[in-house]
Amino acid sequence: MLAKVQSCAIVGLEAERIEVEVDITNGLERLTVVGLPSAAVRESGERVRSAIANSGFHFPQHRLTVNLAPADLRKEGPAYDLPIALGIMAATRQVLAELDDALIVGELGLDGSVRPVNGALSMAAMAQKAGYQRLFVPQPNAPEAALVEGIDVFPVGHLTDIVAHLSGQKEIPPHSPTAFSDGEEAVYAVDFQDIRGQEHAKRAFEIACAGSHNVRLVGPPGSGKTLMARALPSILPAATLPESLEITRIYSVAGELNGSGPLIRARPFRAPHHTISHAGLVGGGTIPRPGEISLAHRGVLFLDELPEFGSKNLESLRQPLEDKVVTISRAAGTLSFPASFMFVAAMNPCPCGFYGDERKPCSCSMTTVQRYQGRISGPLLDRIDLHVDVARVPFQKLTGLDQGEPSSHLRRRVEKARARQQSRFAQQVKTHIVVNGDMGPAEVQRYCQLKEAGKNLMQAAVRQMDLSARGYHRVLKLARTIADLSGEEEIDTPHLAEALQYRPRFMT
């Protein structure tokens, strides 16, 4: 007898519909899974056999063939255990229910318990879009899947629970979605008022957050570069509900929700170690998964000790910084992951860390300094908007009782500047343009018009600083953000002058 159950697979960040077909024929007892299954999927036969038997049901002593269609799409992971088990029980008439309007996913334990799977939010979105009425997911995945409106989500804790529900013996109540609202107050580990001195660096961070610009900090060890970077999330505007859904979807597919709740409300702050692999940073692998740059989507990617990262990893950042998306190509196809993040980097000026320091002499030769700084290519530096020199903090400021401006004050100014930008870009056809850092050449031409004095200043800057076309546009976008922070409708000469001072003094 033939039975069909609907399930789904995760491909990149999207879910694809999978039809699980189970056929029972005469012959020696054997369970064969076909349809391009991975090793984890092929092993599902033994898990399903034990789960059915240990749950008090009958496993047929016949030849079983399980087909996962479409057959040309590779199937990964254990999410097909539950639909395979239900398919077998439907084929043996142990389950008599119509399953055409239901999508079913879940991993089975040997005792019949249902374990969570990755990507439940993407699965729910696909099910809702495809017109399914019911979605059966493992109990821990129900709050996440219920974030999608328009579909009933049923949490399944054990194989016997879903069988009883489908047989009409004991109904599983659908999960009630949790209500969320924008602007929930977050708790931050570091506040800018606790950081002594470095007022110019704090100003640079305020500008960067207002327009989502990239920052590089250069200074000796112990000057506060890492501490300021870790305080950066405290002045970013709270993530909106659509942004939180984007972030949660990525973390769900990557398996990094870690019981933090169904919806991630805080903007991500990712700080990978310099020994990270290329696939770990960019994404990919045998089963393509989001890397750190996608996990930092709508948040911050912080690379400490920037020159210590491999050149391949650093150069792979160039395309995501420009396009806000990372594309991974494999023989089987091409996948794209979102990568709209603020890039923050910190580095010492030389291997010993004290080149240019006023108090401690540098022990490195000029050749060593140039070689060390040369690890960061010119094209990557050209994609960074603010280059900030961070000096040693004086003793008087370290021991002073005066606190700096709190992060809440800076965040309010950032939010006002972003509100101006959202109003400006509200009529844009390109809906991905939200802040000044997202602008392309056409938007720069439209919204970054200069007065005559500003044109003269930029002409001199292009000649003296040898600005590339990209560098020229980035200066204009930065000046537009500075004007927004000042509440000005037009870019004036002081705004341009401040933007120009953040360009690197030399390109290595």
C-alpha positions as CSV (number, residue, x, y, z in Angstrom):
1,M,0.0,0.0,0.0
2,L,1.2,3.5,-0.8
3,A,1.0,6.5,1.6
4,K,2.1,10.1,1.2
5,V,3.1,12.6,3.9
6,Q,4.3,16.2,3.3
7,S,7.5,17.5,4.8
8,C,10.2,20.0,3.8
9,A,13.9,20.6,3.5
10,I,16.1,23.6,4.2
11,V,18.1,24.9,1.3
12,G,20.2,27.9,2.3
13,L,17.7,30.0,4.2
14,E,14.6,28.8,2.3
15,A,12.5,25.7,2.8
16,E,11.5,23.4,-0.1
17,R,8.5,21.1,-0.1
18,I,9.4,17.4,0.2
19,E,6.9,14.6,-0.4
20,V,7.6,11.5,1.6
21,E,6.2,8.4,-0.2
22,V,6.0,5.1,1.6
23,D,5.3,1.8,-0.3
24,I,4.9,-1.6,1.3
25,T,5.4,-4.7,-0.8
26,N,5.8,-8.4,-0.2
27,G,9.3,-9.6,0.5
28,L,12.0,-9.9,3.1
29,E,11.8,-7.2,5.8
30,R,13.9,-4.3,4.7
31,L,13.6,-0.5,4.8
32,T,15.2,1.4,1.8
33,V,15.3,5.2,1.7
34,V,15.8,6.7,-1.8
35,G,15.7,10.3,-3.2
36,L,19.3,11.5,-2.7
37,P,19.4,11.0,1.1
38,S,22.5,11.9,3.2
39,A,23.9,9.5,5.8
40,A,21.7,11.0,8.5
41,V,18.6,10.4,6.4
42,R,19.6,6.8,5.5
43,E,20.0,6.1,9.2
44,S,16.5,7.3,9.9
45,G,15.2,3.8,9.1
46,E,16.7,2.3,12.3
47,R,15.4,5.3,14.4
48,V,12.0,5.0,12.9
49,R,11.8,1.2,13.5
50,S,12.7,1.5,17.2
51,A,10.5,4.5,17.7
52,I,7.4,2.8,16.3
53,A,8.0,-0.4,18.2
54,N,8.8,1.3,21.5
55,S,5.7,3.5,21.2
56,G,3.5,0.4,21.2
57,F,2.8,0.3,17.5
58,H,3.4,-2.4,14.8
59,F,6.3,-2.2,12.5
60,P,5.5,-4.2,9.3
61,Q,7.5,-7.3,8.5
62,H,7.7,-6.5,4.8
63,R,9.8,-4.7,2.3
64,L,9.5,-0.9,2.7
65,T,10.5,1.7,0.2
66,V,10.6,5.4,1.2
67,N,11.0,7.9,-1.5
68,L,11.8,11.6,-0.8
69,A,10.7,13.6,-3.7
70,P,11.9,15.5,-5.6
71,A,14.7,13.0,-6.1
72,D,17.3,15.5,-7.5
73,L,17.3,17.6,-4.3
74,R,19.8,16.4,-1.7
75,K,18.1,15.6,1.7
76,E,20.1,16.4,4.9
77,G,19.5,16.0,8.6
78,P,17.0,14.0,10.7
79,A,13.9,16.1,10.2
80,Y,12.3,13.4,8.1
81,D,12.0,10.8,10.9
82,L,8.5,11.8,12.0
83,P,7.0,12.0,8.5
84,I,8.6,8.7,7.5
85,A,7.1,7.1,10.7
86,L,3.7,8.5,10.0
87,G,3.9,7.4,6.4
88,I,4.7,3.8,7.5
89,M,1.8,3.8,9.9
90,A,-0.6,5.3,7.4
91,A,0.4,2.6,4.9
92,T,-0.3,-0.1,7.4
93,R,-3.6,1.5,8.3
94,Q,-2.5,2.3,11.9
95,V,-3.2,6.0,11.2
96,L,-6.4,6.8,9.3
97,A,-6.4,10.5,8.6
98,E,-6.2,13.0,5.7
99,L,-2.7,14.5,5.7
100,D,-2.7,16.5,2.5
101,D,-3.2,19.9,4.3
102,A,-0.5,19.2,6.9
103,L,3.3,19.7,6.9
104,I,5.2,17.5,9.3
105,V,8.8,17.7,10.5
106,G,10.7,16.2,13.5
107,E,13.5,14.0,14.6
108,L,12.7,10.8,16.5
109,G,14.4,9.3,19.5
110,L,14.5,5.5,19.9
111,D,11.7,5.8,22.6
112,G,9.4,7.8,20.2
113,S,10.2,11.2,21.7
114,V,10.3,14.0,19.1
115,R,13.4,16.2,19.1
116,P,13.9,19.7,17.7
117,V,15.2,20.5,14.3
118,N,16.8,23.6,12.7
119,G,15.0,26.0,10.4
120,A,11.5,25.8,11.9
121,L,10.8,29.5,11.1
122,S,11.7,29.0,7.4
123,M,9.6,25.9,7.3
124,A,6.6,27.7,8.8
125,A,6.9,30.5,6.3
126,M,7.0,28.1,3.4
127,A,4.0,26.2,4.7
128,Q,2.0,29.3,5.1
129,K,3.0,30.5,1.6
130,A,2.1,27.1,0.0
131,G,-1.3,27.1,1.6
132,Y,-1.0,24.4,4.2
133,Q,-3.5,24.6,7.1
134,R,-1.5,22.7,9.7
135,L,2.1,22.4,10.7
136,F,3.3,19.7,13.1
137,V,6.7,20.5,14.7
138,P,8.7,19.3,17.7
139,Q,7.5,20.9,20.9
140,P,10.6,23.1,21.4
141,N,10.2,24.5,17.8
142,A,6.5,25.5,18.3
143,P,7.1,29.1,19.7
144,E,9.5,29.8,16.8
145,A,7.2,28.4,14.1
146,A,4.2,30.2,15.6
147,L,5.8,33.6,14.7
148,V,4.4,33.1,11.2
149,E,0.7,34.1,11.0
150,G,-2.0,32.2,9.0
151,I,-1.1,28.6,9.9
152,D,-2.0,26.4,12.9
153,V,1.2,25.1,14.6
154,F,0.9,21.9,16.6
155,P,3.7,21.1,19.1
156,V,4.5,17.3,19.1
157,G,6.3,15.9,22.1
158,H,6.0,12.1,21.3
159,L,5.0,9.9,18.4
160,T,2.0,8.7,20.4
161,D,0.8,12.3,20.7
162,I,0.5,13.0,17.0
163,V,-1.0,9.5,16.3
164,A,-3.7,10.2,19.0
165,H,-4.4,13.6,17.5
166,L,-4.7,12.3,14.0
167,S,-6.9,9.5,15.2
168,G,-9.2,11.9,17.1
169,Q,-8.4,10.3,20.5
170,K,-6.6,13.3,22.1
171,E,-6.3,16.6,20.4
172,I,-3.1,18.6,20.5
173,P,-4.0,22.3,21.1
174,P,-2.4,24.6,18.5
175,H,0.4,26.8,20.0
176,S,-0.7,30.4,20.8
177,P,1.8,32.9,19.3
178,T,3.6,35.2,21.6
179,A,2.8,38.9,21.2
180,F,5.8,41.1,20.6
181,S,6.1,44.9,20.1
182,D,8.8,47.2,18.8
183,G,11.2,49.1,21.0
184,E,11.7,46.7,23.9
185,E,14.5,47.9,26.2
186,A,17.6,45.7,26.0
187,V,20.3,45.3,28.7
188,Y,23.9,45.9,27.5
189,A,27.1,44.6,29.0
190,V,29.1,47.9,28.3
191,D,27.9,51.5,28.5
192,F,29.9,54.3,26.9
193,Q,29.7,56.4,30.1
194,D,32.0,53.8,31.7
195,I,34.7,54.4,29.1
196,R,37.2,57.1,30.1
197,G,38.4,59.5,27.5
198,Q,38.4,58.7,23.7
199,E,35.8,61.3,22.9
200,H,36.8,61.5,19.3
201,A,36.4,57.7,18.9
202,K,33.0,57.9,20.6
203,R,32.0,60.6,18.1
204,A,33.1,58.3,15.3
205,F,31.0,55.5,16.6
206,E,28.0,57.7,16.9
207,I,28.4,58.7,13.2
208,A,28.9,55.1,12.2
209,C,25.8,53.9,14.0
210,A,23.7,56.8,12.6
211,G,24.4,55.8,9.0
212,S,25.6,52.1,9.4
213,H,29.1,52.9,8.3
214,N,32.2,50.7,8.7
215,V,34.9,51.6,11.2
216,R,38.6,50.8,11.8
217,L,40.3,51.5,15.1
218,V,44.1,51.8,15.2
219,G,46.0,52.2,18.5
220,P,48.4,50.7,21.0
221,P,47.4,47.8,23.3
222,G,45.1,48.7,26.2
223,S,43.8,51.9,24.7
224,G,40.2,50.7,24.8
225,K,39.6,49.6,21.2
226,T,37.9,46.3,22.1
227,L,36.0,47.8,24.9
228,M,34.5,50.6,22.7
229,A,33.6,48.0,20.0
230,R,31.8,45.9,22.6
231,A,29.8,49.0,23.7
232,L,28.7,49.7,20.2
233,P,25.4,47.7,20.3
234,S,24.3,50.0,23.2
235,I,23.9,53.0,20.9
236,L,22.4,51.1,17.9
237,P,18.6,51.6,17.5
238,A,16.6,48.6,18.7
239,A,15.8,46.1,16.0
240,T,12.4,46.4,14.5
241,L,10.0,43.4,14.4
242,P,10.8,42.6,10.7
243,E,14.5,42.9,11.4
244,S,14.2,40.5,14.4
245,L,12.4,38.0,12.2
246,E,15.3,38.2,9.6
247,I,17.8,37.6,12.4
248,T,15.9,34.8,14.0
249,R,15.5,33.0,10.6
250,I,19.2,33.0,10.1
251,Y,20.0,31.8,13.6
252,S,17.3,29.1,13.3
253,V,18.8,27.6,10.2
254,A,22.3,27.8,11.7
255,G,21.0,26.0,14.9
256,E,22.1,28.9,17.2
257,L,18.9,29.9,18.9
258,N,20.1,28.0,22.0
259,G,16.9,28.4,23.9
260,S,17.1,32.2,23.9
261,G,13.4,32.5,23.1
262,P,11.4,32.3,19.9
263,L,12.5,35.7,18.6
264,I,15.9,37.4,18.8
265,R,15.3,41.0,19.8
266,A,18.9,42.2,20.3
267,R,21.0,43.1,17.3
268,P,23.8,40.5,16.8
269,F,27.4,41.3,17.8
270,R,29.7,38.7,16.4
271,A,33.4,38.7,17.2
272,P,35.1,35.6,15.7
273,H,38.7,34.7,16.6
274,H,41.4,35.3,13.9
275,T,41.9,31.5,13.5
276,I,38.4,31.1,12.0
277,S,38.1,29.1,8.8
278,H,37.0,30.6,5.5
279,A,33.7,28.6,5.6
280,G,33.1,29.7,9.2
281,L,33.5,33.4,8.4
282,V,31.8,33.5,5.0
283,G,29.6,30.5,5.1
284,G,29.5,27.3,3.1
285,G,30.8,23.8,3.9
286,T,29.5,20.5,2.5
287,I,26.1,21.5,3.7
288,P,26.0,25.3,3.1
289,R,25.3,27.1,6.3
290,P,25.4,30.8,7.2
291,G,28.8,32.1,8.3
292,E,29.7,34.8,10.8
293,I,29.1,37.6,8.3
294,S,25.5,36.4,7.9
295,L,25.0,35.8,11.7
296,A,26.0,39.4,12.0
297,H,23.1,40.5,9.7
298,R,21.4,43.7,11.0
299,G,24.1,43.9,13.7
300,V,27.9,44.2,14.1
301,L,30.8,42.1,12.8
302,F,33.9,42.9,15.0
303,L,37.3,41.6,13.9
304,D,39.9,42.2,16.6
305,E,43.6,42.1,15.7
306,L,42.6,42.5,12.0
307,P,46.0,41.8,10.4
308,E,46.1,38.4,12.1
309,F,43.2,37.1,10.0
310,G,44.2,35.2,6.9
311,S,44.3,37.2,3.7
312,K,41.8,34.9,2.0
313,N,39.3,35.6,4.8
314,L,39.9,39.4,4.7
315,E,39.6,39.6,0.9
316,S,36.4,37.6,1.0
317,L,34.8,40.5,2.9
318,R,35.0,42.8,0.0
319,Q,31.9,41.6,-1.9
320,P,29.6,41.4,1.1
321,L,30.6,44.9,2.3
322,E,29.7,46.2,-1.1
323,D,26.6,44.2,-2.0
324,K,25.2,43.4,1.5
325,V,24.8,39.7,0.5
326,V,27.2,36.8,0.2
327,T,26.9,34.3,-2.6
328,I,28.2,30.8,-2.2
329,S,28.6,28.7,-5.4
330,R,28.8,25.0,-5.5
331,A,28.6,22.4,-8.2
332,A,25.0,21.7,-7.2
333,G,24.0,25.3,-7.4
334,T,24.3,28.8,-5.9
335,L,23.0,30.0,-2.6
336,S,22.8,33.6,-1.2
337,F,22.8,34.6,2.4
338,P,22.1,38.1,3.7
339,A,25.0,40.0,5.0
340,S,24.0,43.6,5.8
341,F,26.2,44.4,8.8
342,M,28.3,47.1,10.3
343,F,32.0,46.1,10.0
344,V,34.2,47.2,12.9
345,A,37.9,46.3,13.0
346,A,40.6,46.9,15.5
347,M,44.3,46.6,15.1
348,N,47.7,47.6,16.5
349,P,49.8,49.9,14.3
350,C,52.7,47.3,14.3
351,P,53.6,43.9,15.7
352,C,54.8,45.3,19.0
353,G,51.8,47.6,19.1
354,F,53.6,50.9,20.0
355,Y,54.5,52.5,16.6
356,G,53.7,56.2,17.0
357,D,53.1,56.0,20.8
358,E,54.2,59.0,22.7
359,R,55.4,57.2,25.8
360,K,56.7,53.8,24.8
361,P,59.1,53.4,21.9
362,C,58.4,51.0,19.1
363,S,60.8,48.0,18.7
364,C,59.9,47.3,15.1
365,S,61.8,48.3,12.0
366,M,60.1,50.5,9.4
367,T,60.1,47.5,7.0
368,T,58.3,45.4,9.7
369,V,55.7,48.1,10.3
370,Q,55.0,48.5,6.6
371,R,54.8,44.7,6.1
372,Y,52.4,44.4,9.1
373,Q,50.1,47.2,7.9
374,G,50.3,45.8,4.3
375,R,48.4,42.8,5.4
376,I,45.3,44.9,5.0
377,S,44.8,45.5,1.3
378,G,43.9,48.9,-0.2
379,P,40.6,47.7,-1.7
380,L,39.4,46.5,1.8
381,L,40.6,49.8,3.5
382,D,38.7,51.7,0.8
383,R,35.5,50.1,1.9
384,I,35.8,51.4,5.4
385,D,34.3,54.8,6.0
386,L,35.9,55.8,9.3
387,H,39.6,55.3,10.2
388,V,40.2,56.3,13.8
389,D,43.5,56.6,15.6
390,V,43.1,55.7,19.3
391,A,45.8,57.0,21.6
392,R,46.7,55.9,25.1
393,V,44.3,57.2,27.8
394,P,46.0,59.7,30.2
395,F,46.2,58.8,33.8
396,Q,44.2,61.8,34.9
397,K,41.2,60.6,32.9
398,L,41.5,57.0,34.1
399,T,41.4,58.1,37.7
400,G,38.8,60.9,37.3
401,L,35.4,60.7,38.7
402,D,33.6,62.3,35.8
403,Q,31.7,59.9,33.7
404,G,31.2,60.2,30.0
405,E,28.0,60.6,28.1
406,P,25.7,57.6,28.6
407,S,24.9,55.3,25.7
408,S,21.2,56.2,26.0
409,H,21.9,59.8,25.0
410,L,24.0,58.8,22.0
411,R,21.3,56.3,21.0
412,R,18.6,58.9,21.0
413,R,20.6,61.1,18.6
414,V,21.3,58.1,16.4
415,E,17.6,57.2,16.3
416,K,16.7,60.8,15.3
417,A,19.3,60.7,12.5
418,R,18.0,57.3,11.3
419,A,14.4,58.6,11.4
420,R,15.4,61.3,8.9
421,Q,17.0,58.8,6.6
422,Q,14.0,56.5,6.7
423,S,11.7,59.4,5.8
424,R,14.1,60.3,3.0
425,F,14.2,56.8,1.5
426,A,10.6,55.9,2.1
427,Q,9.7,56.5,-1.5
428,Q,12.7,54.5,-2.9
429,V,11.9,51.7,-5.3
430,K,14.9,49.8,-3.8
431,T,13.4,48.8,-0.5
432,H,16.7,47.6,0.8
433,I,17.9,51.2,1.2
434,V,17.2,52.1,4.8
435,V,20.3,54.1,6.0
436,N,22.9,56.2,4.3
437,G,25.4,53.4,4.2
438,D,23.1,51.5,1.9
439,M,23.0,54.2,-0.8
440,G,24.3,53.4,-4.3
441,P,25.8,55.9,-6.8
442,A,22.3,57.0,-8.0
443,E,21.2,57.8,-4.5
444,V,24.4,59.6,-3.7
445,Q,23.9,61.7,-6.8
446,R,20.4,62.6,-5.7
447,Y,20.7,63.1,-1.9
448,C,24.3,64.3,-1.5
449,Q,24.3,67.5,-3.6
450,L,27.1,70.0,-2.7
451,K,27.3,73.7,-2.6
452,E,30.1,75.5,-4.5
453,A,32.4,75.6,-1.5
454,G,31.8,71.9,-0.9
455,K,32.6,71.1,-4.5
456,N,35.9,73.0,-4.2
457,L,36.8,71.2,-1.0
458,M,36.1,67.8,-2.5
459,Q,38.1,68.6,-5.6
460,A,41.1,69.5,-3.5
461,A,40.6,66.3,-1.4
462,V,40.4,64.0,-4.4
463,R,43.6,65.5,-5.7
464,Q,45.6,65.6,-2.4
465,M,44.2,62.3,-0.9
466,D,44.1,60.4,-4.1
467,L,40.5,59.3,-3.5
468,S,39.0,56.6,-5.7
469,A,35.5,56.9,-7.0
470,R,34.4,54.5,-4.2
471,G,36.2,56.7,-1.6
472,Y,34.6,59.8,-3.0
473,H,31.1,58.3,-2.7
474,R,31.9,57.1,0.8
475,V,33.0,60.5,1.9
476,L,29.7,62.0,0.6
477,K,27.6,59.3,2.3
478,L,29.5,60.0,5.6
479,A,29.0,63.7,5.2
480,R,25.3,63.1,4.6
481,T,25.1,61.2,8.0
482,I,27.0,63.9,9.8
483,A,24.5,66.5,8.4
484,D,21.6,64.2,9.5
485,L,23.0,64.1,13.1
486,S,23.1,67.9,13.0
487,G,19.6,68.1,11.8
488,E,20.6,69.8,8.5
489,E,18.9,69.3,5.2
490,E,22.0,70.2,3.1
491,I,25.6,69.0,3.3
492,D,27.7,71.9,4.3
493,T,31.5,72.4,4.3
494,P,32.0,71.5,8.0
495,H,30.2,68.2,7.4
496,L,32.5,67.4,4.5
497,A,35.6,68.5,6.5
498,E,34.7,66.1,9.4
499,A,34.0,63.3,6.9
500,L,37.4,63.8,5.2
501,Q,39.3,63.6,8.5
502,Y,38.2,60.0,8.9
503,R,39.9,58.9,5.7
504,P,43.2,57.0,6.2
505,R,46.3,59.2,6.0
506,F,47.9,56.7,3.8
507,M,46.8,53.6,1.9
508,T,48.9,50.4,2.4
